[in-house]
Amino acid sequence: MSDKPDFSQVRVLVIDDESFMRALIVRILSEIGVGDTVTAKNGEEGLELLINMDGAVSVVICDLEMPQMDGFEFVRRLRRSDQRGLSDLPVLIVTGHAEPKNIYNAVDIGIHGYLVKPISRQTLESRIVNALTSTAIDPAQIRRSNGDTKPA
């Protein structure tokens, strides 16, 4: 008996403009047993893939800074989508910029977690488990835990 999560039925969409980061994340996902991964170079391409796949993705891992459509705009459009299953699809944000303002702004638009580059296998695995089993992060909760009472 193993405590390892079973990700064999999980499909992840990885959105990042850097081919190296996409390949790295896909490799880590494969190592932890994710059944299928799909990739996109920016939010626009990712959103188009999601719409065409009709909700067949379990979780999205999305970079914040990308050309054409960044991670913030991607999540905003996803949350406003009227297509079945997209408005509440779990999204994990990946960023090289861990400034509180970026994190707060991402949480405010409805993410399920974030990862700061460089990404570790263990952290990615735990964030996916949380994203698949929890609702989006409550913005008030993250501010209270950091002692910040000001809006982002």
C-alpha positions in Angstrom: 0.0 0.0 0.0 1.4 3.4 -1.0 0.6 6.9 0.2 1.6 8.2 -3.3 -1.3 10.0 -5.0 -2.7 8.3 -8.1 -2.5 10.8 -11.0 -2.9 8.3 -13.8 -6.3 9.7 -14.7 -5.2 13.3 -14.4 -4.7 15.5 -17.5 -2.7 18.7 -17.0 -2.4 21.7 -19.3 0.9 23.4 -18.9 1.1 27.0 -20.2 4.5 28.7 -20.4 6.2 30.7 -23.1 9.6 29.2 -22.3 10.1 25.8 -24.0 12.6 24.8 -21.3 10.1 25.4 -18.5 7.3 23.6 -20.3 9.6 20.5 -20.9 10.8 20.6 -17.2 7.2 20.7 -15.8 6.1 18.0 -18.2 9.0 15.8 -17.1 8.2 16.3 -13.4 4.5 15.5 -14.1 5.5 12.3 -15.9 7.8 11.4 -12.9 4.9 11.8 -10.4 2.6 9.7 -12.6 0.4 12.2 -14.3 -1.5 10.4 -17.0 -1.5 13.0 -19.7 -0.1 16.5 -20.3 -0.9 19.1 -22.9 1.1 22.2 -23.5 0.6 25.8 -24.7 2.9 28.7 -25.3 0.7 31.4 -23.9 -2.7 32.0 -22.3 -4.5 32.6 -25.6 -3.3 29.2 -26.9 -4.1 27.6 -23.6 -7.7 29.0 -23.5 -8.3 27.8 -27.1 -7.1 24.3 -26.2 -9.4 24.2 -23.2 -12.4 25.3 -25.2 -11.7 22.7 -27.9 -11.0 19.9 -25.4 -14.4 20.6 -23.8 -13.4 20.3 -20.1 -11.1 17.3 -20.5 -8.4 18.9 -18.3 -8.1 18.3 -14.6 -5.8 21.1 -13.6 -3.9 24.0 -15.4 -0.3 25.0 -14.5 0.2 28.5 -15.9 3.1 31.0 -16.0 2.3 34.6 -15.0 4.5 36.4 -17.5 3.9 35.6 -21.2 3.4 37.4 -24.4 0.0 37.8 -26.1 -2.0 36.7 -23.0 -0.3 36.5 -19.6 -1.4 34.3 -16.7 -3.5 37.0 -15.0 -5.6 37.5 -18.1 -5.8 33.8 -18.8 -7.3 33.2 -15.3 -9.6 36.2 -15.6 -11.1 34.9 -18.9 -11.3 31.3 -17.6 -13.2 32.4 -14.5 -15.7 34.4 -16.7 -16.2 31.4 -19.1 -19.7 30.1 -19.5 -18.4 26.8 -21.0 -19.1 23.9 -18.7 -16.4 23.2 -16.1 -14.0 26.0 -17.1 -15.0 28.7 -14.7 -13.9 26.6 -11.7 -11.1 24.6 -13.3 -8.2 24.4 -10.8 -5.3 26.7 -11.8 -1.8 26.7 -10.3 0.4 29.7 -11.1 4.1 29.4 -11.7 6.2 32.5 -11.3 9.8 33.6 -11.0 8.5 36.6 -9.1 7.3 35.9 -5.6 6.5 39.5 -4.6 3.4 39.5 -2.4 1.6 41.9 -4.8 1.8 39.3 -7.6 0.7 36.5 -5.4 -2.2 38.5 -3.9 -3.3 39.6 -7.4 -3.3 36.0 -8.6 -5.2 34.8 -5.6 -7.8 37.6 -6.1 -8.6 36.3 -9.5 -9.2 32.7 -8.3 -6.1 30.5 -8.3 -5.8 27.2 -6.4 -2.1 27.5 -5.7 1.2 28.9 -6.8 4.8 27.7 -7.3 7.9 29.8 -7.3 10.6 28.9 -9.8 12.6 26.7 -9.5 10.0 24.1 -9.1 10.6 21.0 -7.0 8.9 17.7 -7.6 7.6 17.4 -4.1 6.1 20.9 -4.1 4.4 20.4 -7.5 3.0 17.1 -6.4 1.5 18.6 -3.2 0.1 21.6 -5.0 -1.6 19.3 -7.6 -3.2 17.3 -4.7 -4.4 20.5 -3.1 -5.8 21.9 -6.4 -7.7 18.7 -7.1 -9.2 18.5 -3.6 -9.8 22.1 -2.6 -11.5 25.2 -3.7 -9.6 28.3 -4.9 -7.5 30.1 -2.3 -9.5 32.6 -0.2 -7.8 36.0 -0.7 -8.8 37.0 2.9 -7.1 33.9 4.3 -3.8 34.5 2.6 -3.7 38.1 3.7 -4.5 37.2 7.3 -1.8 34.5 7.4 0.8 37.1 6.2 -0.5 39.8 8.6 -1.5 42.1 5.7 -4.8 43.8 6.0 -4.4 46.1 3.0 -5.8 45.2 -0.4 -3.3 44.3 -3.1 
